[in-house]
Structure formats: C-alpha cells, structure tokens
C-alpha cells in the first residue's frame, strides 16, 4: 500500500510531486494510454520500489495527475477571474487567455480537456474526478459573473448558472479548435461571442 500523502516527510512529498509533474508532462505529450509506468520512472529518475511507495498503480497516478492539472489550470484562471467586477474585467481575462494560447501557437490545448477526451468513456473514476475539476472551474467563472451582476451590469433574472456553464463550454471548444488550427482565433471568437451576449443582457 502506498504511504498516505499526509504521512510523507518533506523529502517524500517533493519526490511524489516530481513523479506527478513528470507523469503530467508525458501524459500531455503522449496521452495517458501510451505513457507507461517505466516511462514515468525514467523521466522522474526513480526506481520501481519508489514508484509503488507513492502510488498503488497507474490509475492512482492518473488521479494525482488530474488533481495536479486542475491546480495548474485553476491557478491560472484565478489570476484573472478573482479580479473580475465588470464586463471590462472579463475582457481583460479574455485577453490573457488568448495571448497565452497565441504565444504557444495553439499547442497543448487544455490539459483537462485532453484527459477528459481520452478517459471519460473508459475510466469512470477518472471521469468523475474530471467532472469535479470542471465543476470547480465553472464555479470560478460563476463567481466572476456574480460580481458583475452585483455591480448592476447584468439584467435582473439573468441565468448566471447557465451562462457560467456556456462560458466553460465555449472555452473548451475554443481551446480544442485553437489546438487543431494552431491559431488562437477560435478561442477568441468563442469567448468574444459569450462576452458580447453578456453585454447585451446588461442593456435590457
């Protein structure tokens, strides 16, 4: 049985985090199915006994990778969404995301979206964990929309929950098409359309 995270020493936690980071990078590059435990051991420079000291099996490691990618994605989202109080702030958040995708020519897409595409139909545990991750992301967007509504920039009765879900769906579709086209334009178009919809709601 692997050692529980809370019982690890500082050195043990650092080693575990190194394994997860290496696994995350390989799984994004190659996909989960084509990334072997041996590949991860080599990338993280650890032995087989060390690997199973921290993780019961590959599925256990995949769960840790999902959590790691969730933290990475939401940390980036919080940089913009935590400061949103107006639709203009939402536009600045949009610019940060589009610039980031443009800077890497669309490469990589969304880490969570990529894992969801590969795992949702074949791994119910991973699917549930990813669903929770996307729910967290949706809630971050929703909090920003609530701040905008509180400021009075959205009409009374606006379906904030529905718009938060639609915004997340637009983000995912835009990131996927930007990855395929190697161009940030699809992401920009998707988010711009949602923001324009919000602006019109505020005019009612």
KEBAMI-101103 format. One record per residue: x, y, z of N, C-alpha, C in turn; residue number from 0. Coordinates in steps of 0.05 Angstrom, whole numbers, plus 5000, padded with zeros to 4 digits. Example, Ala and Ser with C-alpha at 12.3 -4.5 7.8 and 13.67 -1.06 7.14 Angstrom:
% residues 2
<atom <5264 4886 5156> <5246 4910 5156> <5264 4934 5156> 0>;
<atom <5257 4955 5142> <5273 4979 5143> <5258 5001 5157> 1>;
//
This chain:
% residues 204
<atom <5017 4976 5000> <5000 5000 5000> <5018 5025 5000> 0>;
<atom <5011 5045 4983> <5026 5070 4983> <5023 5085 5009> 1>;
<atom <5042 5101 5016> <5041 5117 5040> <5022 5141 5035> 2>;
<atom <5004 5147 5054> <4986 5169 5052> <5002 5195 5051> 3>;
<atom <4992 5214 5035> <5006 5239 5030> <5012 5254 5056> 4>;
<atom <4993 5255 5074> <4997 5270 5099> <5018 5257 5117> 5>;
<atom <5025 5232 5112> <5046 5219 5128> <5074 5220 5116> 6>;
<atom <5076 5232 5093> <5102 5235 5079> <5119 5256 5092> 7>;
<atom <5145 5252 5091> <5164 5273 5100> <5165 5294 5078> 8>;
<atom <5178 5316 5084> <5181 5337 5064> <5196 5327 5040> 9>;
<atom <5216 5310 5044> <5231 5298 5022> <5212 5280 5006> 10>;
<atom <5196 5264 5020> <5178 5246 5007> <5157 5261 4990> 11>;
<atom <5147 5283 5001> <5128 5299 4985> <5140 5311 4960> 12>;
<atom <5165 5319 4963> <5179 5330 4940> <5183 5309 4918> 13>;
<atom <5190 5285 4927> <5193 5263 4907> <5167 5256 4894> 14>;
<atom <5146 5255 4910> <5119 5249 4899> <5111 5270 4878> 15>;
<atom <5116 5295 4885> <5108 5317 4867> <5125 5316 4842> 16>;
<atom <5150 5308 4844> <5166 5305 4820> <5156 5283 4802> 17>;
<atom <5146 5261 4813> <5135 5240 4798> <5109 5249 4783> 18>;
<atom <5092 5263 4798> <5067 5273 4786> <5073 5293 4764> 19>;
<atom <5092 5311 4768> <5098 5331 4747> <5109 5317 4722> 20>;
<atom <5126 5297 4726> <5137 5282 4703> <5115 5267 4689> 21>;
<atom <5098 5255 4704> <5075 5240 4692> <5057 5258 4676> 22>;
<atom <5051 5282 4688> <5034 5301 4675> <5045 5310 4648> 23>;
<atom <5070 5316 4647> <5083 5324 4622> <5082 5302 4601> 24>;
<atom <5089 5278 4609> <5088 5256 4590> <5060 5250 4580> 25>;
<atom <5041 5250 4598> <5013 5244 4590> <5001 5265 4572> 26>;
<atom <5010 5290 4575> <5001 5310 4557> <5013 5307 4529> 27>;
<atom <5038 5299 4529> <5053 5296 4504> <5044 5271 4488> 28>;
<atom <5040 5248 4503> <5036 5223 4490> <5007 5212 4494> 29>;
<atom <4993 5223 4513> <4967 5211 4521> <4971 5192 4544> 30>;
<atom <4950 5187 4559> <4952 5170 4583> <4959 5141 4575> 31>;
<atom <4945 5131 4555> <4948 5103 4548> <4976 5096 4538> 32>;
<atom <4988 5115 4525> <5015 5110 4513> <5038 5118 4532> 33>;
<atom <5031 5126 4556> <5051 5132 4576> <5053 5109 4596> 34>;
<atom <5075 5097 4597> <5078 5073 4615> <5091 5082 4642> 35>;
<atom <5087 5065 4661> <5100 5069 4687> <5130 5071 4684> 36>;
<atom <5141 5055 4666> <5170 5055 4662> <5179 5082 4650> 37>;
<atom <5163 5093 4632> <5169 5120 4621> <5170 5141 4643> 38>;
<atom <5151 5139 4661> <5150 5159 4683> <5173 5155 4702> 39>;
<atom <5180 5130 4708> <5203 5125 4726> <5228 5137 4714> 40>;
<atom <5232 5133 4688> <5256 5144 4675> <5256 5174 4676> 41>;
<atom <5233 5186 4670> <5232 5216 4669> <5236 5228 4697> 42>;
<atom <5226 5214 4718> <5228 5224 4745> <5253 5214 4759> 43>;
<atom <5268 5197 4746> <5292 5185 4757> <5287 5172 4784> 44>;
<atom <5268 5153 4784> <5261 5138 4808> <5261 5108 4801> 45>;
<atom <5262 5092 4822> <5261 5063 4819> <5232 5053 4820> 46>;
<atom <5229 5028 4814> <5202 5015 4815> <5192 5015 4844> 47>;
<atom <5209 5009 4863> <5200 5009 4891> <5192 5037 4900> 48>;
<atom <5206 5057 4891> <5198 5085 4898> <5170 5091 4886> 49>;
<atom <5166 5084 4861> <5140 5089 4848> <5117 5078 4865> 50>;
<atom <5120 5052 4872> <5098 5039 4886> <5097 5046 4916> 51>;
<atom <5117 5061 4925> <5117 5072 4952> <5096 5095 4953> 52>;
<atom <5093 5109 4930> <5076 5132 4930> <5049 5127 4916> 53>;
<atom <5048 5108 4898> <5024 5103 4882> <5018 5073 4881> 54>;
<atom <4992 5066 4884> <4984 5038 4883> <4987 5026 4856> 55>;
<atom <4980 5042 4835> <4981 5033 4808> <4978 5057 4789> 56>;
<atom <4977 5052 4763> <4976 5074 4744> <4950 5090 4748> 57>;
<atom <4928 5078 4754> <4903 5093 4758> <4906 5112 4781> 58>;
<atom <4919 5104 4802> <4924 5121 4825> <4940 5145 4816> 59>;
<atom <4960 5140 4800> <4977 5162 4790> <4962 5181 4772> 60>;
<atom <4944 5169 4755> <4928 5186 4737> <4910 5205 4753> 61>;
<atom <4899 5195 4775> <4883 5212 4793> <4899 5235 4804> 62>;
<atom <4924 5229 4811> <4942 5251 4821> <4948 5271 4799> 63>;
<atom <4951 5261 4775> <4957 5279 4752> <4932 5297 4747> 64>;
<atom <4909 5286 4748> <4884 5302 4745> <4884 5325 4766> 65>;
<atom <4889 5318 4791> <4890 5338 4812> <4911 5359 4806> 66>;
<atom <4934 5350 4797> <4956 5368 4791> <4949 5387 4768> 67>;
<atom <4937 5377 4747> <4929 5394 4725> <4907 5412 4732> 68>;
<atom <4889 5403 4750> <4867 5420 4759> <4879 5444 4774> 69>;
<atom <4898 5439 4791> <4911 5461 4806> <4925 5480 4787> 70>;
<atom <4938 5470 4767> <4952 5487 4747> <4932 5505 4732> 71>;
<atom <4911 5492 4722> <4891 5507 4706> <4877 5528 4723> 72>;
<atom <4868 5520 4747> <4852 5538 4763> <4870 5561 4775> 73>;
<atom <4895 5555 4780> <4913 5576 4789> <4915 5598 4767> 74>;
<atom <4917 5590 4742> <4918 5609 4720> <4891 5624 4718> 75>;
<atom <4869 5610 4720> <4843 5622 4718> <4838 5642 4741> 76>;
<atom <4847 5635 4765> <4843 5653 4788> <4858 5679 4784> 77>;
<atom <4880 5679 4769> <4895 5704 4765> <4878 5725 4752> 78>;
<atom <4859 5717 4735> <4842 5736 4721> <4814 5738 4734> 79>;
<atom <4802 5715 4739> <4775 5714 4748> <4771 5725 4776> 80>;
<atom <4790 5723 4793> <4787 5733 4821> <4786 5763 4822> 81>;
<atom <4794 5776 4800> <4794 5805 4799> <4771 5817 4783> 82>;
<atom <4752 5800 4776> <4731 5809 4758> <4708 5823 4775> 83>;
<atom <4702 5847 4767> <4680 5861 4778> <4662 5873 4756> 84>;
<atom <4671 5873 4732> <4656 5885 4710> <4661 5869 4684> 85>;
<atom <4645 5876 4664> <4649 5863 4638> <4676 5871 4626> 86>;
<atom <4685 5895 4631> <4712 5903 4621> <4733 5885 4633> 87>;
<atom <4730 5878 4659> <4749 5860 4671> <4748 5832 4658> 88>;
<atom <4724 5824 4650> <4721 5798 4636> <4736 5799 4609> 89>;
<atom <4736 5822 4596> <4751 5825 4571> <4781 5823 4575> 90>;
<atom <4790 5834 4598> <4818 5832 4604> <4826 5803 4610> 91>;
<atom <4809 5788 4623> <4813 5759 4627> <4815 5745 4601> 92>;
<atom <4797 5752 4583> <4796 5740 4556> <4823 5745 4542> 93>;
<atom <4834 5770 4544> <4859 5777 4531> <4882 5760 4542> 94>;
<atom <4882 5756 4568> <4904 5740 4580> <4903 5711 4569> 95>;
<atom <4880 5699 4567> <4877 5672 4557> <4885 5670 4528> 96>;
<atom <4875 5689 4512> <4880 5688 4483> <4910 5693 4478> 97>;
<atom <4922 5711 4493> <4951 5717 4489> <4967 5692 4496> 98>;
<atom <4959 5678 4517> <4973 5653 4525> <4972 5632 4504> 99>;
<atom <4949 5628 4492> <4946 5609 4470> <4961 5618 4445> 100>;
<atom <4959 5644 4439> <4974 5654 4416> <5004 5651 4420> 101>;
<atom <5014 5654 4445> <5042 5652 4450> <5053 5624 4445> 102>;
<atom <5037 5604 4447> <5046 5577 4442> <5034 5566 4416> 103>;
<atom <5023 5584 4399> <5012 5576 4373> <4991 5554 4375> 104>;
<atom <4975 5555 4397> <4953 5536 4400> <4962 5509 4410> 105>;
<atom <4988 5504 4413> <4997 5478 4422> <4988 5471 4450> 106>;
<atom <4981 5446 4455> <4975 5437 4481> <4945 5436 4488> 107>;
<atom <4930 5455 4477> <4901 5455 4484> <4897 5459 4514> 108>;
<atom <4876 5446 4524> <4870 5447 4552> <4878 5420 4564> 109>;
<atom <4895 5419 4585> <4903 5394 4597> <4880 5377 4607> 110>;
<atom <4861 5391 4620> <4837 5376 4630> <4820 5366 4607> 111>;
<atom <4817 5383 4587> <4801 5375 4564> <4813 5351 4549> 112>;
<atom <4839 5351 4547> <4853 5328 4534> <4849 5302 4549> 113>;
<atom <4852 5304 4576> <4848 5280 4592> <4819 5271 4592> 114>;
<atom <4801 5290 4592> <4772 5283 4591> <4766 5268 4566> 115>;
<atom <4776 5278 4543> <4771 5265 4517> <4781 5236 4517> 116>;
<atom <4804 5231 4529> <4815 5205 4528> <4803 5186 4549> 117>;
<atom <4796 5196 4572> <4789 5178 4594> <4759 5176 4601> 118>;
<atom <4743 5195 4592> <4715 5195 4602> <4699 5171 4595> 119>;
<atom <4704 5158 4572> <4689 5135 4563> <4700 5109 4573> 120>;
<atom <4724 5109 4584> <4736 5083 4592> <4744 5081 4621> 121>;
<atom <4744 5103 4635> <4753 5103 4663> <4733 5119 4680> 122>;
<atom <4713 5106 4692> <4693 5121 4707> <4704 5136 4731> 123>;
<atom <4725 5126 4743> <4737 5141 4766> <4750 5167 4757> 124>;
<atom <4765 5165 4735> <4777 5189 4724> <4756 5208 4714> 125>;
<atom <4735 5198 4701> <4713 5215 4691> <4701 5231 4714> 126>;
<atom <4695 5217 4737> <4683 5231 4760> <4702 5252 4771> 127>;
<atom <4728 5246 4771> <4747 5265 4782> <4749 5289 4763> 128>;
<atom <4748 5285 4737> <4749 5306 4717> <4724 5323 4719> 129>;
<atom <4701 5310 4723> <4676 5325 4725> <4677 5344 4749> 130>;
<atom <4689 5335 4771> <4693 5352 4794> <4711 5375 4788> 131>;
<atom <4732 5370 4772> <4751 5391 4765> <4737 5413 4748> 132>;
<atom <4721 5404 4728> <4707 5423 4711> <4686 5438 4727> 133>;
<atom <4674 5425 4747> <4654 5439 4764> <4668 5461 4780> 134>;
<atom <4693 5456 4789> <4708 5477 4803> <4713 5500 4785> 135>;
<atom <4721 5495 4760> <4726 5515 4740> <4701 5532 4735> 136>;
<atom <4679 5517 4731> <4653 5530 4726> <4646 5549 4750> 137>;
<atom <4651 5540 4774> <4645 5557 4798> <4662 5582 4799> 138>;
<atom <4687 5580 4790> <4704 5604 4789> <4693 5624 4769> 139>;
<atom <4684 5614 4746> <4671 5632 4726> <4646 5644 4738> 140>;
<atom <4630 5627 4751> <4605 5636 4762> <4609 5658 4783> 141>;
<atom <4630 5655 4799> <4636 5676 4819> <4641 5703 4806> 142>;
<atom <4656 5702 4783> <4661 5727 4769> <4635 5739 4758> 143>;
<atom <4618 5723 4748> <4592 5733 4737> <4575 5744 4759> 144>;
<atom <4576 5731 4783> <4560 5742 4806> <4571 5770 4813> 145>;
<atom <4597 5774 4812> <4608 5800 4818> <4599 5821 4798> 146>;
<atom <4597 5813 4772> <4588 5831 4751> <4558 5838 4756> 147>;
<atom <4543 5818 4763> <4514 5822 4768> <4510 5840 4792> 148>;
<atom <4526 5836 4813> <4525 5853 4837> <4530 5882 4831> 149>;
<atom <4547 5887 4812> <4554 5914 4804> <4531 5927 4788> 150>;
<atom <4512 5910 4779> <4489 5920 4764> <4493 5920 4734> 151>;
<atom <4513 5905 4724> <4518 5904 4695> <4503 5882 4681> 152>;
<atom <4488 5866 4696> <4471 5845 4684> <4442 5850 4692> 153>;
<atom <4424 5844 4674> <4395 5848 4680> <4386 5829 4702> 154>;
<atom <4367 5838 4718> <4356 5821 4739> <4344 5796 4726> 155>;
<atom <4348 5774 4740> <4338 5748 4730> <4356 5734 4710> 156>;
<atom <4380 5746 4705> <4398 5733 4686> <4406 5705 4697> 157>;
<atom <4406 5685 4679> <4413 5658 4687> <4443 5655 4689> 158>;
<atom <4454 5663 4712> <4483 5663 4716> <4494 5634 4715> 159>;
<atom <4480 5615 4726> <4490 5587 4726> <4492 5577 4697> 160>;
<atom <4471 5583 4681> <4471 5574 4653> <4493 5588 4637> 161>;
<atom <4498 5613 4642> <4519 5628 4628> <4547 5618 4636> 162>;
<atom <4550 5612 4661> <4576 5601 4670> <4583 5575 4656> 163>;
<atom <4562 5558 4654> <4566 5532 4641> <4572 5537 4611> 164>;
<atom <4557 5555 4598> <4561 5561 4570> <4589 5573 4565> 165>;
<atom <4598 5590 4583> <4625 5601 4580> <4646 5580 4582> 166>;
<atom <4643 5561 4601> <4663 5539 4603> <4662 5522 4577> 167>;
<atom <4638 5517 4567> <4636 5501 4542> <4648 5516 4519> 168>;
<atom <4645 5542 4518> <4657 5558 4497> <4687 5558 4499> 169>;
<atom <4697 5560 4523> <4726 5558 4528> <4738 5531 4518> 170>;
<atom <4724 5509 4525> <4734 5483 4517> <4734 5480 4487> 171>;
<atom <4712 5488 4474> <4711 5486 4445> <4731 5503 4432> 172>;
<atom <4734 5527 4442> <4754 5546 4431> <4782 5536 4434> 173>;
<atom <4789 5525 4457> <4816 5514 4462> <4821 5490 4443> 174>;
<atom <4801 5473 4440> <4805 5450 4422> <4810 5458 4393> 175>;
<atom <4793 5476 4383> <4797 5485 4355> <4823 5501 4352> 176>;
<atom <4831 5516 4372> <4856 5531 4371> <4879 5511 4370> 177>;
<atom <4877 5489 4384> <4898 5468 4383> <4899 5456 4355> 178>;
<atom <4876 5450 4344> <4875 5437 4317> <4886 5456 4296> 179>;
<atom <4878 5481 4297> <4885 5501 4277> <4912 5514 4282> 180>;
<atom <4923 5510 4306> <4948 5524 4313> <4945 5554 4311> 181>;
<atom <4922 5564 4322> <4915 5592 4319> <4896 5598 4342> 182>;
<atom <4900 5621 4356> <4883 5629 4378> <4856 5640 4370> 183>;
<atom <4851 5644 4344> <4827 5656 4334> <4801 5642 4343> 184>;
<atom <4800 5615 4343> <4775 5602 4352> <4769 5608 4382> 185>;
<atom <4789 5608 4399> <4785 5615 4427> <4775 5643 4429> 186>;
<atom <4788 5661 4415> <4779 5689 4416> <4750 5693 4407> 187>;
<atom <4743 5679 4385> <4716 5681 4375> <4695 5670 4395> 188>;
<atom <4702 5648 4407> <4683 5635 4426> <4678 5653 4450> 189>;
<atom <4700 5663 4462> <4697 5679 4486> <4685 5706 4480> 190>;
<atom <4693 5718 4457> <4682 5744 4449> <4652 5742 4445> 191>;
<atom <4642 5720 4434> <4614 5717 4430> <4599 5716 4457> 192>;
<atom <4610 5702 4476> <4598 5700 4502> <4598 5727 4516> 193>;
<atom <4620 5742 4514> <4621 5768 4527> <4602 5787 4514> 194>;
<atom <4599 5786 4488> <4580 5803 4474> <4552 5797 4483> 195>;
<atom <4546 5771 4486> <4519 5763 4497> <4515 5775 4524> 196>;
<atom <4535 5774 4541> <4532 5786 4568> <4527 5816 4566> 197>;
<atom <4542 5829 4549> <4539 5858 4546> <4510 5865 4538> 198>;
<atom <4498 5849 4520> <4471 5854 4512> <4451 5850 4535> 199>;
<atom <4457 5830 4551> <4440 5825 4575> <4440 5850 4593> 200>;
<atom <4462 5863 4594> <4464 5886 4612> <4449 5910 4601> 201>;
<atom <4442 5910 4575> <4428 5932 4563> <4398 5931 4566> 202>;
<atom <4388 5908 4576> <4359 5905 4578> <4348 5923 4600> 203>;
//
